[in-house]
Structures are given as C-alpha cells and as structure tokens.
Amino acid sequence: MSSTSSSPLNRRAAVAEALAHIAPRLPAFESDAVLDRALASAGLRGAAPGTAARLALVAYARHVFTDYDDLLGEGYDRDSARHFVLDDLNAALTAWGAAPIPEEEPEADPEDEPD
C-alpha cells in the first residue's frame, strides 16, 4: 500500500493498518483513540505510518495507563517519570501484542513539545 497520497482518509487508513500490525490485540476503542492521537499530533504529521502508529501508541499508553502525568505534576522531570512508569507502560504494550520499550532505549513522545 502506498502512503504517498496526502488524503487524510488515506493517511488514517495507512496508520490504522500499521497500528493493527504493531499492536494486533489492541481493542477497537483504544485503536480509535491512538489513531486520533497520531493524526492530531503536529509532531507525527510527516512521519511514516508505522512510526506514527508506534509513537502514538506509546504516548497513548503512557498518558492513559500509567501515572506519568501525575509524576510530572509532582515535579518529576520527563526522563525520571518515564523511568518510573516503564513497567506499567510495557505491561500495556505487551498486552496489546506490541513490543515493549527496552530500559536503555526510551522512545520519543510526540507530545513532548513545550507545555
């Protein structure tokens, strides 16, 4: 499937296809939320569909299924907060059939633009 078209519908379909491959057990309602995040993120607009799907999935899981935002609110820096939620994040990812994030290779969050 070619993702050279700039049509938003084609972009959504390409990211959805990549997401289904990356996280085959992701429930449909979670998939829709991840897709919405991927398509709304300015940082992911130019990313390849697979990259957009993976980064949006990780960001979604980090913000929805971990205490990441609470830790940031308590004053932890992003790297420390990510370290403390890594086990919960990886539990969500692996439950969905997605590859976990290795401790030594934290992934970027497209929402890490200045608040």
C-alpha positions in Angstrom: 0.0 0.0 0.0 1.4 3.3 -1.0 1.2 6.1 1.6 2.3 8.9 -0.9 -1.2 10.4 -1.0 -1.8 13.4 1.2 -5.5 12.5 1.7 -6.4 12.4 5.3 -8.6 9.3 4.7 -5.6 7.5 3.1 -3.3 8.7 5.9 -5.8 7.4 8.6 -6.1 4.0 6.7 -2.3 3.7 6.4 -1.7 4.5 10.1 -4.6 2.1 11.1 -3.0 -0.7 9.0 0.4 -0.1 10.7 -1.2 0.0 14.1 -3.0 -3.3 13.6 0.3 -4.8 12.6 2.2 -3.3 15.6 -0.5 -4.0 18.2 -2.7 -6.8 17.0 -4.6 -7.2 20.3 -5.4 -3.5 20.7 -9.2 -3.2 21.3 -11.1 -1.2 18.7 -12.0 1.7 21.0 -8.3 2.1 22.1 -7.3 1.9 18.4 -9.5 4.8 17.5 -8.1 6.8 20.3 -4.5 6.0 19.2 -5.3 6.9 15.6 -6.9 10.2 16.6 -3.7 11.0 18.6 -1.5 10.1 15.7 -3.4 12.2 13.2 -3.8 15.2 15.6 -0.1 15.3 16.6 1.8 18.0 14.7 5.0 16.1 15.5 3.7 13.0 13.6 2.2 14.6 10.5 5.3 13.9 8.4 6.2 10.6 10.0 5.9 7.3 8.2 2.6 5.5 9.1 4.5 2.8 11.1 6.4 5.4 13.1 3.3 7.5 13.7 1.4 4.4 14.9 4.2 3.3 17.2 4.8 6.7 18.8 1.1 7.4 19.2 0.6 4.0 20.7 3.4 4.6 23.2 2.2 8.1 24.0 -1.4 6.9 24.5 -0.4 4.1 26.8 2.0 6.3 28.8 -0.6 9.0 29.3 -3.7 6.8 29.8 -2.4 3.6 31.5 0.4 4.9 33.8 0.9 7.5 36.4 3.2 9.5 34.1 1.1 12.7 34.1 0.7 12.6 37.9 4.5 12.2 38.3 5.1 15.2 36.0 2.6 17.1 38.1 4.5 16.2 41.2 7.6 17.8 39.8 9.4 14.8 38.3 11.3 15.5 35.0 10.2 13.6 31.9 13.1 11.1 32.0 12.5 10.2 35.6 8.7 9.9 35.2 9.3 7.7 32.2 11.7 5.5 34.2 9.1 5.1 37.0 6.2 4.1 34.6 8.2 1.9 32.2 6.9 -1.4 33.8 3.3 -0.3 33.6 3.8 1.1 30.0 5.4 -2.2 28.9 2.6 -4.2 30.5 0.0 -2.3 28.4 2.1 -2.6 25.2 2.7 -6.3 25.6 -1.0 -7.0 26.5 -1.8 -5.5 23.1 0.8 -7.6 21.3 3.2 -4.7 20.8 6.9 -4.8 21.5 8.0 -3.4 24.9 10.3 -0.5 25.3 13.8 -1.5 26.5 15.0 0.4 29.6 18.1 1.7 27.7 16.2 2.9 24.7 13.3 5.2 25.7 11.1 6.3 22.8 10.3 9.9 22.0 6.8 11.2 22.8 5.4 13.4 20.0 3.7 15.4 22.7 6.9 16.4 24.3 6.7 19.8 22.8 7.0 22.5 25.4 3.8 22.8 27.5 
